[in-house]
Amino acid sequence: MGRTPAKESHVPFFARLSGNKRLSGGTKGNFTRDGRRIGLEDMVSHQKERIFFIDALRGVCLLGIFAVNMLDFQMPYLYMNPLDAAETFADRAVYIFIDVFAQASFYPLFAFLFGYGMVLISEKAEAKGVNSRPVLTRRLAFLLLLGLLHAFFLWTGDILAGYALCGFLLLPFLRRPGKKLLKTAGILYLAPNLLIAALTLLSGLAAKDLADPEKAEKALHIYGNGSFLEITRYRMSEWAEIHQPWNLLVMLFMIFPFLLAGAGFAKEGRLAGGRRLFPYYRKRFAFALPAGLVLKTLPYWAGETAGNIYIQDVFGGPLLSMAFLAGLYLAVNSGYGKKVFAAFSCAGRMSLTNYLFQSLVCTTIFYGYGFSLYGKVSIAAAFSAVIALFAVQVLISRLWLRRFSRGPAEWLWRRVYWTRGSRSAG
């Protein structure tokens, strides 16, 4: 379907989780649901399972987001309906697959994991007797700078700067209880998006009304034929046009709720309970998967209107996010596909490095200062390139992690926010 101005796309369903009792395996507390104390070996095992699961989930998200981003790397996706560029059955099938399963479904999980990680870093710092606020502030400031450099000199679809800004908003919430964080996330996401969805439906806009052929033609010319300097100038102007001041408000109810939800999960210990959490996740999976698929396919069976597309992304996407989270949790903790998930886990441990590497490689392939293939590659062929490049990233990540504990970008990031004094404190 045609897209509103968003490179990736959003979790009311997480709010349903706020009514559950604290479960074992969290960052605080060491009791099972029925009051039995967890042994030290169980706690260590749950921590290892949690780390492996988070890395695997991050790796899966990296692939899903790459598939969506590739549409923007290869064509003026922001200003057109990609189905107009689908010349063959394979192109159409691949685009529909990406639109239904990947678009707006993995970006929320990445934001969720970012919020989750902020709580873990905060608690680790406090446990060492270090004030976590300066640590997190340095971490976010570096990510903001990196995101802006990425947006201006590689690709305007950068999401790192948005995460950093929302991370600053999350700082005052980190000491709140998990249940309050989850409720706040649900309200902050549902209230404005339900209103916008209703107004968009009432507007009667068709998907074709969202396209901008003039801007699409300009992007084709500059990205496909321009020099690095010409493309950089255009990239900066495009980024400034997309990120108007109102965009900060959009991030408040499109990205920030996912960080709140992730922080709430960390506080409530909902990713490290092992098999004890299976009933909890089975219920969420059984609801979220069919409900998400119904909404994600809405424009295909109810009409290609702006309102249906908004509902598809903003409500269908997060439901599938919940389904993927629950399904992956069940699979990983059941021991299924260990080798497959281990591969995703390697890529996930180096997610920042791999994300930047994807932008570097793809802009070199498609932009005028590289191989100048912008607008010239079919959707199906580009998707094949996604699979091939991600496989290479998995291989490189595995080889790298045999010698080093983290990726180069992750190492630099950690050196910035986890200073010598912070590392030695406590």
C-alpha positions in Angstrom: 0.0 0.0 0.0 1.1 3.6 -0.3 2.9 5.0 2.7 2.6 8.0 4.9 5.9 9.8 5.6 7.6 7.3 7.8 10.6 5.2 6.8 9.7 2.5 9.2 6.7 2.1 11.1 4.0 1.4 16.1 2.1 -0.7 20.9 -1.2 -0.4 22.3 -1.3 -4.1 22.9 1.5 -3.9 25.4 -1.0 -2.0 27.6 -3.0 -5.3 27.9 0.0 -6.8 29.7 0.0 -4.3 32.6 -2.8 -6.1 34.4 -0.6 -9.2 35.1 1.2 -9.9 38.3 4.9 -9.7 38.6 6.6 -12.9 37.3 9.9 -14.3 38.1 13.2 -13.6 36.4 13.1 -9.8 36.4 15.7 -7.4 37.4 14.2 -7.2 40.9 12.9 -9.9 43.1 13.7 -13.7 43.0 10.4 -15.5 43.7 8.2 -17.6 41.4 4.6 -16.9 40.9 3.5 -19.2 43.7 6.0 -17.8 46.2 8.8 -20.4 45.9 12.3 -18.9 46.0 14.4 -19.3 42.8 17.8 -20.9 43.3 21.0 -19.2 42.3 21.5 -21.6 39.4 18.0 -20.9 38.1 18.6 -17.1 38.2 21.9 -17.4 36.3 20.2 -19.7 33.8 17.4 -17.2 33.3 19.8 -14.4 32.8 21.7 -16.3 30.1 18.4 -17.2 28.4 17.3 -13.6 28.5 20.5 -12.3 27.0 20.4 -14.9 24.2 16.7 -14.2 23.5 17.2 -10.4 23.4 20.1 -10.8 21.0 18.1 -13.2 18.8 15.1 -10.9 18.8 17.3 -7.9 17.9 18.8 -9.9 15.0 15.4 -10.8 13.7 14.3 -7.2 13.9 17.5 -6.1 12.1 16.5 -8.3 9.1 12.9 -7.2 9.1 13.8 -3.5 9.2 16.4 -4.0 6.5 13.7 -5.5 4.2 11.5 -2.4 4.8 14.5 0.0 4.5 15.6 -1.6 1.2 12.5 -0.2 -0.4 13.7 3.3 0.4 17.3 2.6 -0.5 16.3 1.5 -4.0 13.5 3.9 -4.9 11.6 7.1 -3.8 9.4 5.0 -1.5 8.4 8.0 0.6 6.7 9.7 -2.3 5.0 6.8 -4.2 3.0 3.6 -4.0 5.6 0.8 -4.5 3.0 -1.3 -6.2 3.3 1.1 -9.1 6.9 -0.1 -9.5 5.9 -3.8 -9.2 6.2 -4.9 -12.8 6.0 -8.6 -12.3 4.1 -11.1 -10.1 7.3 -11.7 -8.1 7.6 -7.9 -7.4 4.0 -7.7 -6.3 4.2 -10.8 -4.1 7.4 -9.7 -2.4 6.1 -6.2 -1.7 2.9 -7.5 -0.2 4.9 -9.9 2.0 7.0 -7.0 3.2 4.0 -4.7 3.7 2.1 -7.3 5.7 4.8 -8.9 7.8 7.6 -6.4 8.1 6.4 -2.8 7.6 5.6 -1.3 11.0 6.1 -4.6 12.7 9.8 -4.6 13.7 10.6 -1.0 14.3 8.3 -1.1 17.5 10.3 -4.1 18.8 13.6 -2.3 18.3 12.3 0.7 20.2 11.0 -1.7 22.9 14.4 -3.3 23.2 16.0 0.2 23.5 13.8 1.1 26.4 14.4 -2.3 28.0 18.2 -1.9 27.7 18.1 1.6 29.3 16.6 0.0 32.5 19.3 -2.7 32.6 22.1 -0.2 32.1 20.6 2.1 34.8 20.3 -0.8 37.3 23.8 -2.0 36.5 25.3 1.5 37.1 23.3 1.9 40.4 24.5 -1.6 41.5 28.1 -0.4 41.1 27.4 2.8 43.1 27.4 5.0 40.0 24.8 7.6 39.2 23.1 6.2 36.2 21.9 9.6 34.8 25.3 10.8 33.5 26.0 7.3 32.0 22.7 7.3 30.2 23.0 10.9 29.1 26.4 10.2 27.5 25.0 7.1 25.8 22.0 9.0 24.4 24.1 12.1 23.4 26.5 9.9 21.4 23.6 8.0 19.7 22.0 11.4 18.8 25.2 12.6 17.2 25.8 9.3 15.4 22.2 9.4 14.1 22.5 12.9 12.7 25.8 12.0 11.0 24.1 8.9 9.6 21.1 10.9 8.4 23.2 13.7 6.8 26.0 11.7 5.2 24.4 8.2 4.5 20.7 8.0 4.6 17.8 10.2 5.6 15.8 7.3 7.0 17.9 7.2 10.1 16.1 6.1 13.3 19.0 6.4 15.8 18.4 10.1 16.4 14.8 9.5 17.1 15.6 6.8 19.6 18.1 9.1 21.3 15.5 11.9 21.7 12.9 9.5 23.0 15.5 8.1 25.3 16.0 11.5 26.9 12.3 11.7 27.5 12.4 8.3 29.2 15.0 9.3 31.8 12.5 10.8 34.3 10.4 7.6 34.1 13.1 5.1 34.9 12.3 5.0 38.6 8.6 4.4 38.1 7.1 0.9 38.7 6.7 -1.3 35.7 2.9 -1.5 35.7 2.7 2.3 35.6 5.1 2.4 32.7 3.0 -0.1 30.8 -0.2 1.8 31.5 1.3 5.1 30.5 2.6 3.5 27.3 -0.8 2.2 26.4 -2.6 5.5 27.1 0.0 7.6 25.3 -0.2 5.4 22.2 -3.9 4.7 22.1 -5.4 8.1 22.8 -3.9 10.2 20.0 -3.7 7.3 17.4 -7.4 6.4 17.8 -8.2 10.0 17.2 -6.0 10.3 14.2 -7.3 7.1 12.8 -10.9 8.3 13.1 -10.1 11.6 11.4 -8.1 9.9 8.6 -11.0 7.6 8.0 -13.5 10.5 7.9 -11.3 12.4 5.5 -11.9 9.8 2.7 -8.4 10.2 1.3 -7.4 7.6 -1.2 -3.9 6.1 -1.0 -3.0 7.7 -4.3 -3.6 11.1 -2.7 -0.6 10.5 -0.5 1.8 10.2 -3.4 3.9 13.1 -4.7 5.1 12.4 -8.3 7.0 15.6 -8.5 9.2 14.8 -5.4 9.5 11.2 -6.6 10.9 12.4 -9.9 13.3 14.8 -8.2 14.6 12.1 -5.9 15.1 9.7 -8.8 17.2 12.3 -10.6 19.4 13.4 -7.6 19.9 10.1 -5.8 20.4 8.2 -9.1 22.8 10.6 -10.8 24.1 13.1 -8.3 27.6 13.5 -6.8 28.2 12.9 -3.1 28.1 16.6 -2.5 24.8 17.1 -4.4 23.2 14.1 -2.8 24.4 15.2 0.7 22.8 18.7 0.2 19.5 17.1 -1.0 19.6 14.6 1.8 19.9 17.4 4.4 17.1 19.4 2.9 14.9 16.3 2.7 15.7 15.4 6.3 14.8 18.9 7.4 11.6 18.8 5.5 10.6 15.5 7.0 11.6 16.4 10.5 9.6 19.6 11.1 9.0 20.6 14.7 5.7 18.7 14.7 7.7 15.5 14.2 8.8 15.7 17.8 5.2 15.5 18.8 4.7 12.5 16.4 7.6 10.7 18.1 6.0 11.3 21.5 3.1 9.0 20.6 4.7 6.9 17.9 8.1 5.9 19.3 8.2 6.9 22.9 5.4 4.5 24.1 7.5 1.6 22.9 10.4 2.7 25.0 8.1 3.0 28.0 6.8 -0.5 27.3 10.3 -1.9 27.1 11.2 -0.3 30.4 8.0 -1.7 31.9 8.9 -5.2 30.8 12.4 -4.8 32.3 10.9 -3.7 35.6 8.4 -6.5 35.6 10.9 -9.2 34.6 8.9 -10.4 31.6 11.7 -11.6 29.4 13.6 -13.8 31.8 11.1 -16.2 33.3 12.0 -19.3 31.2 9.2 -21.8 30.8 7.2 -20.3 33.7 6.2 -17.5 31.3 4.9 -19.9 28.6 1.2 -19.6 29.5 1.6 -15.8 29.6 3.1 -15.6 26.1 0.9 -18.3 24.5 -2.2 -16.2 25.3 -0.6 -13.1 23.8 0.5 -15.0 20.7 -2.9 -16.6 20.2 -4.6 -13.2 20.2 -2.0 -10.9 18.5 -1.2 -13.1 15.5 -4.7 -13.4 14.0 -5.7 -9.9 15.1 -2.5 -8.4 13.6 -2.9 -10.2 10.3 -6.5 -9.0 9.9 -5.4 -5.4 10.4 -2.2 -5.7 8.4 -4.2 -7.0 5.4 -7.0 -4.4 5.8 -6.2 -2.2 2.8 -6.1 -5.4 0.6 -9.7 -6.4 1.5 -11.4 -3.2 2.7 -10.0 -0.7 0.2 -6.8 1.2 -0.3 -7.7 4.4 1.6 -5.4 6.5 3.8 -7.5 5.6 6.9 -7.1 1.9 6.3 -3.4 2.3 5.7 -3.0 4.2 8.9 -4.8 1.5 10.8 -2.8 -1.2 9.0 0.5 0.3 10.3 -0.3 1.9 13.6 -2.5 -0.8 15.0 -1.7 -3.9 12.9 2.0 -3.4 13.1 2.3 -3.5 16.9 0.0 -6.5 17.1 2.3 -8.4 14.9 5.2 -7.1 17.0 3.6 -8.7 20.0 3.1 -11.9 18.1 6.7 -12.0 17.0 7.9 -11.2 20.5 5.7 -13.9 22.0 6.4 -16.5 19.3 10.2 -16.0 19.5 10.1 -16.2 23.3 8.3 -19.5 23.1 10.6 -20.9 20.4 13.9 -19.9 22.0 13.0 -21.1 25.4 11.6 -24.4 24.1 15.0 -25.1 22.5 13.7 -25.1 18.9 16.0 -23.9 16.1 18.9 -23.2 18.4 21.4 -22.9 15.5 19.1 -20.6 13.5 18.5 -18.3 16.5 22.2 -18.4 17.4 22.9 -16.9 13.9 20.4 -14.2 14.5 21.8 -13.7 18.0 25.3 -12.9 16.5 23.9 -10.3 14.2 21.8 -8.9 17.1 24.9 -8.5 19.3 26.3 -6.2 16.6 23.0 -4.6 15.6 24.4 -1.0 15.6 27.4 -1.9 13.5 25.2 -4.0 11.1 22.6 -1.3 10.8 25.2 1.3 9.8 26.9 -1.2 7.5 23.6 -1.8 5.7 23.2 1.9 5.0 26.8 2.2 3.8 26.6 -0.7 1.4 23.1 0.0 0.0 23.7 3.7 -0.6 26.9 2.8 -2.4 25.0 0.4 -4.6 22.1 2.6 -5.4 23.2 6.2 -5.3 24.9 8.2 -8.0 28.3 8.4 -6.3 28.3 4.6 -6.3 26.9 2.2 -8.8 23.9 4.5 -9.7 21.2 1.8 -9.5 18.6 3.9 -7.8 15.2 3.2 -9.4 16.6 0.6 -11.7 16.4 -2.6 -9.6 13.2 -4.6 -9.2 11.6 -5.1 -5.7 12.2 -8.9 -5.9 15.8 -8.5 -6.9 16.4 -6.0 -4.1 14.8 -8.3 -1.6 17.1 -11.1 -2.7 20.0 -8.7 -2.0 18.6 -8.2 1.5 18.8 -11.9 2.2 22.2 -12.3 0.7 23.7 -9.3 2.5 22.2 -10.2 5.8 23.6 -13.7 5.5 27.1 -12.1 4.9 26.5 -10.0 8.0 25.7 -13.0 10.1 28.9 -14.7 8.9 31.0 -11.7 9.6 29.4 -11.2 13.0 30.1 -14.8 14.0 33.8 -14.5 12.9 34.2 -11.1 14.6 32.6 -12.3 17.9 35.0 -15.2 18.1 37.8 -12.6 18.8 35.9 -9.7 20.3 33.1 -9.4 22.8 31.2 -6.7 20.8 31.1 -5.0 17.4 33.2 -1.9 16.6 30.4 0.6 16.8 29.1 -1.1 20.0 32.6 -0.9 21.5 33.0 2.8 20.7 29.5 3.5 22.0 30.3 1.7 25.2 33.6 3.5 25.7 31.8 6.8 25.4 29.1 6.2 28.0 30.7 3.7 30.3 33.8 5.7 31.3 36.8 4.4 33.2 35.5 5.7 36.4 32.1 4.1 35.8 33.7 0.8 34.9 35.9 0.7 38.0 33.3 2.0 40.5 32.0 -0.3 43.1 
